[in-house]
Structures are given as structure tokens and as C-alpha cells.
Amino acid sequence: MSPMQQNQQFQLWLEGARPHTWANAFAPVIVGSGAAAAAGGFRFGFALLAAVVAWALIVGVNYANDYSDGIRGTDDDRSGPLRLTASGAFAPQQVKAAAFVAFAVAGLAGVVLSLASRHAWLIVVGLVCVAAAWFYTGGSNPYGYAGLGEASVFVFFGLVAVLGTQLTQAGVVTPVGWMCAVAVGSMSAAVNLANNIRDIPSDALAGKMTLAVRLGDKWARVLWVVLMCIPFVTTLSLGGAFHGTLMAVAAVPFAAAAGLPIVKGATAKELIPVLGLTGRAMLLWSLLTTIGLFV
């Protein structure tokens, strides 16, 4: 295989890993570290390990979804980015293997983090996370097809990721941690919801009853707006005790830019940029909130 072909394959694998969703992995670790700092327990090494866990887990989720949706035929008619399995770019077993390699990386880093932080019971939580990642679209009764995708994202990339990050560094979970977890979980769920709003026509045809399909186009868009407002309500609440966190209102224009296509009723490919814009708004909110918590 020539270097050019190798580079083309790498680019396909990278696209299949969906970098526009990686904010869902890094944002909770960033703000969870800020919550740990506010509790007097920030540890950089543990933050890096948590970031590896979250990143590898979301890459695994993306490859697993690609594989499971591809073999079911759910992705045969969709407007989103290239899918590795449905497009025939790679064999289904190759995509499945990539998912489990990513899960193995997440598991290894998670075990190290759990033992190093003296919270060995978190290994069990990690196993639950991997199982949830696989059965989102995998198995005979995927819960993602039953409208529970956003709830799962809220729990695992919001509550679990933020509070787990705080706990491993500071040894405690605080009200500040909970507030940050709810905020990031809401934005993560909004990323997932935007993706599902875009795919309502194809998902409904394929029998994939996502939350967006169940709510319908109009109410799914209303829910997206509500989810994106929650972090800024949180900012006002945190600002009373941690004045520096009020800087996070600077993320409002980014959230508004992400919401414009949603509010205007954009469909199909016009909604693709919403995912990246929502992720950037989430990252900026998390960074500025964390800076405020450190200060």
C-alpha cells in the first residue's frame, strides 16, 4: 500500500471517529477538573488519564454505532458524514474491531485511574460505561433505537464523566460538581439531539425511534434550545460564589450560532455544522468556567 493510500485510509478512519463529537469527551474532563480545583484537589496526571478514558470511549461509541447501524441498514440513506460500514469503505468486522480496540484503551486507562486514585469500585462504573456504549446501537434491542440516546449521553458524558473526574482528583463530589455535570450533560445531549434531528426522515423510515423521531421535528428543536440554555442558567448560579465563572457567558454567541439553523428550521445537510458549533460552545463554556473555578 502506497503512502498516499495509507493516508487516505487514515483520513477515512479519522472521519469515522467523528472528531466533531470529541468535545463531548474533553469538556466534562475540563470542567470536572475545575470542580476538583474548587474543592482543593486538582491533579493534572489524573486529569490526563480521565481525558484518555473519555476520548477513547467516545471514539469506541462512534465506531460501534457505525458498525451496528451499518449492518442493520439504518445508514443506507442518510445526509450526514461518511459512514465506514454503510459506504463499504471497510469491512464490518474491521469497524467492529476498531470499536473494541478503543474500548480496550478506555478500559486500561480507566483501571489505572481507578487504582491510582484509590477508588477501585470505579472499575465497575467503567464496565457499565463500555456496555452502555456498545448497546446504544448494538445487540438485539439497542436502547438508542428506543429514544434513550440523549438520556444516556446526559448520564455518561455529563454526570459520570464530570463527577468521576472530580472524585478521582479531589476525593469528593460537591454541589459545584453536580451543577457542572448537569450543564455539560445538557450540552452533550444537545449535540446528540442535533444529530438525530438531522436524521429524522431516514431514522423514521428505518424504524430507529430516536427521541427526535418520537418528539417530532418541532418539539425536538424546542428541546435542543432548552438544553442549550441550561449551562448559562448554571453560570448565573455559580457566579454568586465564583465570580470568575461569569466569563462563561462569552460562550453565548457560539451557542446562538449553533442554534440559528435549529431555530430557522434547517434540515438535512444544513444541520451538519450544528454538531461542531454546539461542541465548540460546550468546550468554550467548560474552559471559561474552569478558569473561573481555578481563580
Order of alpha helices (4+ residues) and beta strands (2+ residues): alpha-alpha-alpha-alpha-alpha-alpha-alpha-alpha-alpha-alpha-alpha-alpha-alpha-alpha
